[in-house]
Amino acid sequence: MKTMLKSNQGMAMMVVLAVIVILLSITGAALLFSGLNLKTASNLKTGGGAIHVADAGVQHALSVIPAGTTFSYSADTNNPTCVIPSSSCTTTSYSFAGSYAYTVTATNDPASTGGNTRAILISSATGPNSSNRKVRAYIGRSSAPWAPPGAIYIPGGSSSDADFNTGGSAFRIDGNDTNYSLDSNSDGRADSISSGPKSPVYGVAALYDSMVTEFINSLNNTEKTQVQGKDYNGATSPATPSVFKTTDSFSVTELANAFKSQVGAVPYNSGLHLTSTDCPPRPPEPTNAACKLGTDASPQITYINGATSTIKFDPNSTVTGSGVLILDGKANIFGNFEFHGIVISLAAGPRGDESTEDKLKLRLRNNARIFGAVLLGPTGDDLKFDIKDTASVYYSSQAISLAQGLGGSCCLPQSAKLIAWNEVMQ
């Protein structure tokens, strides 16, 4: 019996050691799995952060894609156009705090109309722990109501010569949204005006500081109060007119060409000269079709080519119109003229002084009145623009909607909008 007990000596220690080994194994496994969980959680966190960074890249790209009607990116998916961080393809990423970075490239979507009305953005993001995510976004153009940079838009050029001739205490350029009433007395003019619902734009918007300076210098202290709109300040002495530099850039010539190529555009290929005899300023509204360049009920795109003839509406004439009016040549718009929509001036060549009529570009005088916007082109060209007497230009979303209904989705520059996106599994 004593011998048997001796043979069991150390058994308790073996049991204790075995238990310790098991406990250590369990503890080690728990620590291992805990570390794996922490690493998994960290990867999920950084991966989740990367997907948000990729989405931020898409939003950044949306903010820098210029307004337009189509897209002009690469059609080769193997050689996309870099959108972020630069306008040309590079390997540099847009980086920020937290060791995150993204690069966004673009190609045109061949499945879209014309192969260029929708773009595909690929936003690739990287983050800590070698995390990376990729997002594919489909981008189109907004269909929201279009607003011009100013009641008068002057793209000009960095070295364009300009001459703005303003005169009288009654002319007006107004970037505040303005509605107009019906013409109940049939005299060809809206009976009254009122405030519109949209935010104001600049009275005059120019692409270059030199144009801004020249326009402001053409105004005396009284006339500075007659150019109102966004950022106008009548409390300064003299008043601060609403004449400012804009970052919105688009080709007035391309816009005009897009409109005049639309089905239903009405061309006057040999100019148009209307007199007070042709279009008398008395009720009822002129019945001569040449005196009406569209109506609010039936707006039209009117193209007048003044290359070989003249574009002139004489004093005391009554000419009305609605939609889009393209003046391809130097134009004198006098008399009781009223247009609702977009007026585009494309008088090319060197400007002239007041006495050299063959070199004038666009003159608005007498009671000429435009609701909508005036776009002065061609882009980069010299400019001669006159507005005198009681002539007026009002920004009007009501009037611009008439133009936008005439193929505006094809022609008016719109901002980019996100249609859909999905994560690209790698």
Rosetta blueprint (number, residue, H / E / L):
1 M L
2 K H
3 T H
4 M H
5 L H
6 K H
7 S H
8 N L
9 Q L
10 G L
11 M H
12 A H
13 M H
14 M H
15 V H
16 V H
17 L H
18 A H
19 V H
20 I H
21 V H
22 I H
23 L H
24 L H
25 S H
26 I H
27 T H
28 G H
29 A H
30 A H
31 L H
32 L H
33 F H
34 S H
35 G H
36 L H
37 N H
38 L H
39 K H
40 T H
41 A H
42 S H
43 N H
44 L H
45 K H
46 T H
47 G H
48 G H
49 G H
50 A H
51 I H
52 H H
53 V H
54 A H
55 D H
56 A H
57 G H
58 V H
59 Q H
60 H H
61 A H
62 L H
63 S H
64 V H
65 I L
66 P L
67 A L
68 G E
69 T L
70 T L
71 F L
72 S L
73 Y L
74 S E
75 A L
76 D L
77 T L
78 N L
79 N L
80 P L
81 T E
82 C E
83 V E
84 I E
85 P L
86 S L
87 S L
88 S L
89 C L
90 T L
91 T L
92 T L
93 S L
94 Y E
95 S E
96 F E
97 A L
98 G L
99 S L
100 Y E
101 A E
102 Y E
103 T E
104 V E
105 T E
106 A E
107 T E
108 N E
109 D L
110 P L
111 A L
112 S L
113 T H
114 G H
115 G H
116 N L
117 T L
118 R L
119 A E
120 I E
121 L E
122 I E
123 S E
124 S E
125 A E
126 T E
127 G L
128 P H
129 N H
130 S H
131 S L
132 N E
133 R E
134 K E
135 V E
136 R E
137 A E
138 Y E
139 I E
140 G E
141 R E
142 S L
143 S L
144 A L
145 P L
146 W L
147 A L
148 P L
149 P L
150 G E
151 A E
152 I E
153 Y E
154 I E
155 P L
156 G L
157 G L
158 S L
159 S L
160 S L
161 D L
162 A E
163 D E
164 F E
165 N E
166 T E
167 G E
168 G L
169 S L
170 A L
171 F L
172 R E
173 I E
174 D E
175 G L
176 N L
177 D L
178 T E
179 N E
180 Y E
181 S L
182 L L
183 D L
184 S L
185 N L
186 S L
187 D L
188 G L
189 R L
190 A L
191 D L
192 S L
193 I E
194 S E
195 S E
196 G L
197 P L
198 K L
199 S L
200 P L
201 V L
202 Y E
203 G E
204 V E
205 A E
206 A E
207 L L
208 Y L
209 D H
210 S H
211 M H
212 V H
213 T H
214 E H
215 F H
216 I H
217 N H
218 S L
219 L L
220 N L
221 N L
222 T L
223 E H
224 K H
225 T H
226 Q H
227 V E
228 Q E
229 G L
230 K L
231 D L
232 Y L
233 N E
234 G L
235 A L
236 T L
237 S L
238 P L
239 A L
240 T E
241 P L
242 S L
243 V E
244 F E
245 K E
246 T L
247 T L
248 D L
249 S L
250 F L
251 S L
252 V H
253 T H
254 E H
255 L H
256 A H
257 N H
258 A H
259 F H
260 K H
261 S L
262 Q L
263 V L
264 G L
265 A L
266 V E
267 P E
268 Y E
269 N L
270 S L
271 G L
272 L E
273 H E
274 L E
275 T L
276 S L
277 T L
278 D L
279 C L
280 P L
281 P L
282 R L
283 P L
284 P L
285 E L
286 P L
287 T L
288 N L
289 A H
290 A H
291 C H
292 K E
293 L E
294 G L
295 T L
296 D L
297 A L
298 S L
299 P L
300 Q E
301 I E
302 T E
303 Y E
304 I E
305 N E
306 G L
307 A L
308 T L
309 S L
310 T L
311 I E
312 K E
313 F E
314 D L
315 P L
316 N L
317 S L
318 T L
319 V L
320 T E
321 G E
322 S E
323 G E
324 V E
325 L E
326 I E
327 L E
328 D E
329 G L
330 K L
331 A E
332 N E
333 I E
334 F L
335 G L
336 N L
337 F L
338 E E
339 F E
340 H E
341 G E
342 I E
343 V E
344 I E
345 S E
346 L L
347 A L
348 A L
349 G L
350 P L
351 R L
352 G L
353 D L
354 E L
355 S L
356 T L
357 E H
358 D H
359 K H
360 L L
361 K L
362 L E
363 R E
364 L E
365 R L
366 N L
367 N L
368 A L
369 R E
370 I E
371 F E
372 G E
373 A E
374 V E
375 L E
376 L E
377 G L
378 P L
379 T L
380 G L
381 D L
382 D L
383 L E
384 K E
385 F E
386 D E
387 I E
388 K E
389 D L
390 T L
391 A L
392 S E
393 V E
394 Y E
395 Y E
396 S L
397 S H
398 Q H
399 A H
400 I H
401 S H
402 L H
403 A H
404 Q H
405 G L
406 L L
407 G L
408 G H
409 S H
410 C H
411 C H
412 L L
413 P L
414 Q E
415 S L
416 A E
417 K E
418 L E
419 I E
420 A E
421 W E
422 N E
423 E E
424 V L
425 M L
426 Q L
